[in-house]
Amino acid sequence: MICITFDTDWISNEHLEQLNPIDMIPGKATFYCTQPYEYLEKRIEDVEIAIHPRLDWGADWLDEITKLKAALPYSSDGIRPHSCAYSQLLGVHLRNAGYTYISQVTLPNLANPKPYRHPWGIWEAPIFYMDNMDFTLAENWKNSKHTPFQRKIIDTAVHGDGVYVFDFHPIHLMLNTPDRAYYQENRNKLGQAGPIAYSGYGTRSFFEELIGEMKKYDVLSYTVDDTVKLFEGVDVE
């Protein structure tokens, strides 16, 4: 089972409509939103809309979460904090506030990943693949031989038995981001004249290859909310 998800950092409604990621994927997608988007509101039957709050150090996390959820006209009971900020105490508060799940733990290369429940109540939908984690992993792990956009990631998800949550950023799809340096140089250039997207193999190339394989083998994308509901009340090994 595959869940295609999007984090809307640094993307406007105009550019989201231009990209039109909903029509690119087979099935449904989950959007973790930093703000309201008319594009998503018009396609509400095709998506799950959840919140993507920025939880900075020293900020009132619960206040930030409450304000963002109130700003969205539609929102599921899921959450993915910006930068995957999280604490056990936050998990307790989220569950008491009616949230069903959080998606913030990143578990690349894990065989057969599944949603699981934290002891403090809320469900976790672990991220199998995150685009910016992939193309920065080698610089964060100095001794790593990791190379981004590996084909085995796609094959594992399309043919595996687990729940494979993919996390893409629309801005990286528009830029076809290959690495951090390209992103930092070009993220403010969307809408300017001339080519902006990277001409080689980058994030969008990998995304399109994944989608192509999903269509080839009739694999649909499910919302994270619907997927977690399948596991509620079930003992997850």
N, C-alpha and C positions, 0 to 999 in steps of 0.2 A: 504494500500500500504506500502511495506517495502523496505527500502534502506539499504543494507549491505555495510558498509564502513570500510576501514582499514587505520590506520595511521602507517607509516613505520619506526617510531623511533627505533633505536637500532637493525635493522634487515638487514642482508646482502642479496645480490642476491642469494647466495648459499642456505642460510637457507629459503628464500622465496620460492625458487624452491622446496626445500625439503618439506616444508609445503604444497605447491600447493593449496592455498585457493580458487583459481578460480574454480577448479573442485569440491570443497566441497559444493558450494551453487547452488540452483536453480535460474537461471536467471543471471543477471549481477551485478557487484560490482563496487564501486568507491574506488580508492586508492589515498590517499593524501600522496605524496611522498616527502621525504627529499633529494632524490638523484635519478638519473636514475637507472632503473632496466631492464636488458635484459629479464628477465622472463616476465615482463609486456609488453614489446615491442613485444614479440612473440605472445602475446594473446590480441593484441590491440582491436580486434573486440568484445571481451568479457568483456571489462572493460572501465571505465572512469578513466583517469589519470589526477589528479589535483595536485596543489602544497601544501606543508606543511612546510612553511618557519619558521625558528626560529627567532622570533622578540624579541631580548633581549632589556632591558632598555639601553638607550643611543645609540643604533644602528640606522642606517639609514634604517628604515623599507622598504621604497619604493625601495631602492637599493637592499636589501636582496631579496625582492619579484621578482624584475626584473632579478637578476642573477640566481635565482633558476628556474624561468620559461624558461629562455634562455638555461639552462643546460639540460632540458628535451626535448627529440625529439618530444614528443606529449604531449599536455596539453589542457584540457578544460579551460573554462573561470570561473572555480570555485576555491575556496581557503579555506583551514582550517589552520589558523596559529597555530604553536606549542604553547601549553598551552592556546590556545583559546585567544591569545592577540588580542585586538581590540580597536578601538576608532571611534567616529563618523566621525572625520576628515579623518581617513583611509578609511572609507566607501565611502566618497565622492571621494577620489583619486582613489580607486579601480574601482568605476563605470565609472569615466572619462577615466580610462585606459582600459576600455572594459571588465572588469570582470562582470559576470552576477550575481553571488551569492557568499555568504560566509556561512560557516557552523561552527558556534562557540558557539552559545547560547545553553546551556544544560538545558533541561526542563524535568526532570524525572517525571514520574507519571502524566503528563499532559494528560487529556482526549482529544482525537481528535486533535492532533497537526497537523499543516499545515505550509507550507512555507508562509512567509509574507514579505512585502517590507518595508525596513527602509525608513523613510522620506527623507533621503539623497541619495536614489536612488538604492542601491544594495539590492538584495533579500537575505533573511535569510532562510536557511534550518535547523531548530532547531534539536538538537541531543536529541533523546528520551532516549537513553541508551548509556553510555560510560563505558567500562569495568573497567578502573582504578578509575573512579569516584565511581563506585558501591562498589568496595572492600575497598575503603578508606573513604567512607562517614561517617561511624560511628566514626572514629577517628577525622574527621574534624568537625563534629557536636557532641560535647561531650555528650549531653543529648539525642541524637537520639537512638531509639531502632531498627534502620535499620539493617537488615541482608542482605548480598549480595546474588545475583543469585536467586532472588525470581521467582517462576513459574508464578505468575500473570503478570509479565512483558511480558513473551512470549505469554500468552493467550490474553492479551490486544492487542498486535501487530498483531497477526495472525488473530484475529476475529474482530478487531476494524475498524473504518471507516476513521481514520486519515492517516497521512504520518509518518511512524515510522522509523526514521533514527537511525540505530545501529552503534556504533563506537567501533571497535575492533582493538587491536594492535597485529600483528602477533607474536611478541615476547611473549606476554601473552598467546597466543594460544599454542606456542611451550612449554612454561614452565608450562602451565595449572595453571597460577598464582592464588593462593587463597587470597593473601594479600600482602601489601607493603613489609613486612619483607622478605618474601620468594623471591620476585622479586629482591630486593636489594642484597640478598645473592647469587642469581643464575644467574643474567642477563649476566654476563661475562663468564659463563661456557658452553655456547652453543658450540658444536663441541668437547667437551671433552669426554673421555670414561666414561661409566657408566650412570645410569639413572639420568636425570636432571628434567624431568617433575614431577610435584607434583602428588602423587598417589591417592589423594582423589578427592573430587569435587572442581573444580576450574573454571577458565575462559573458558578453552576449553570444559569442561563438559557442561557448560551452553550454549556455542556456538553450540555444537553438538545437544543439546536438542532443541534449537531454529530451527536449520536447519531441524531436524527430523519432527517437527511440520509443518514447511512450506511445506515440501514434502508431508506430510500426507494429507494436505488440499489444495494442488496444488497452493500454494502461491509463487509467483515469487519475486525476488529481482530486483529492478530497479536502474539505476544510478541516482545520485542526480541531475545531469545536465538535464536528460530527465524529471525528476519529476518537477523540477522548471519551465521548459518550459511549462508544462501543466497549470501552474498558471499565467504565464506572460499574461498580458492583462485581467486578471480576478480579480474581487473584492473578496478578501479573507476575510471572516468574522473573 
